[in-house]
C-alpha cells in the first residue's frame, strides 16, 4: 500500500509517500481500501510537532479521516462485510491506500454521497455536532460562529439552522455570499468585528470559535455568557477568559446522524480535492487557515 509519512517535524515539504505492506485486520477489525482522506488542522499540528500529547515515532504516518471500501475482516466481525462502502475516524494513518480500524467505529456510506464528500464530513460532522450539543444550542439562540466558512463552521451553521437557531457567521468578504447560501448572516472578521455583529441587529447568545485570534474576547464583549462561548482551537485564550474548550470526542452515532442529513441534502460541505501525490500542497492549503469547505486527498480515483 501507499502511505504518507514524515521523518521530522516541519513544513508540508517533510511529507513523502512510501510503499508499505498491507495491514492485516485483527479480531474485531476491518481493512478499508481508502478512496478519499480528509486533511484537517490537527494533521498540520502533528506534522509541525505542536501536539505534545501525541506519541510520534519516525517515520510517522498521518491522517484521521477516511472513506473507502471494506476488503477484509478480522475474526469475530459479522459486519461490515467486504464490499461495503464506509467512512470513519482513524489515528495517524488515514493518508494511505489502506487502513485497519475497529469494526464498531465504521459508519456506512450512503450511496447518495461520493467518497470525497464522505471523507470530508468525518471530523467536521463530529466536531460541529458535539460542540453544538455541549453549548446547548436551541431554536431560541443566536449563534455566532467564528470561522464559519471552514469545514467545522460550515457544518455547524447548517446544524444550528436546522434546530431553528439564528446564525451569524464570520468570514472574509469573499465568503459572505457562501454563508448566506448556508443560511447565516455574514460579517467580516478582524478589525471592526464587534461593530459588524451589532450592526446585524441580533445579539449573540452563544458562540463557537473555529478561528482563534480575537474570537473569544470579542464574543465575551458582545455579551455572550462565558459558559456559552466554546472554542475548538484556542485553549489558552479560553482559560484566560473563563470560557469553554469543547472537545466532544469521536462518536460514530453522531457522525452517522450528520451523514444521513447530508445524504438527504440537508447538510452540504464543499470539497477542495488534491491527488495523494500532492499531499504537501493539500497540507499547505489547510495551513493557510483560509478557504471554503474541506480539503480532501483523492487516494484512489
Secondary structure, 3 states (H helix, E strand, C coil): CEEEEECCCCCHHHEEEEECCCCCCCCCEEEEEEEEEEECHHHHHHHHCCCCCCCCCCCEECCCEEEEEEEEECCCCCCCCCCCEEEEECCCCCCECEEEEEHHHCEECCCCCCHHHHHHHHHHHHHHHHHHHHCCCCCCCEEEEECCCEHHHHHHHHHHHHHCCEEEEEECHHHHHHHHHHCCEEEECCCCHHHHHHHCCCCCCEEEECCCCCHHHHHHHCCCCHHHEEECCCHHHHHHHCCEECCCCCCHHHHHHHHHHHHCCCCCCCEEEEEHHHHHHHHHHHHCCCCCEEEEEECCC
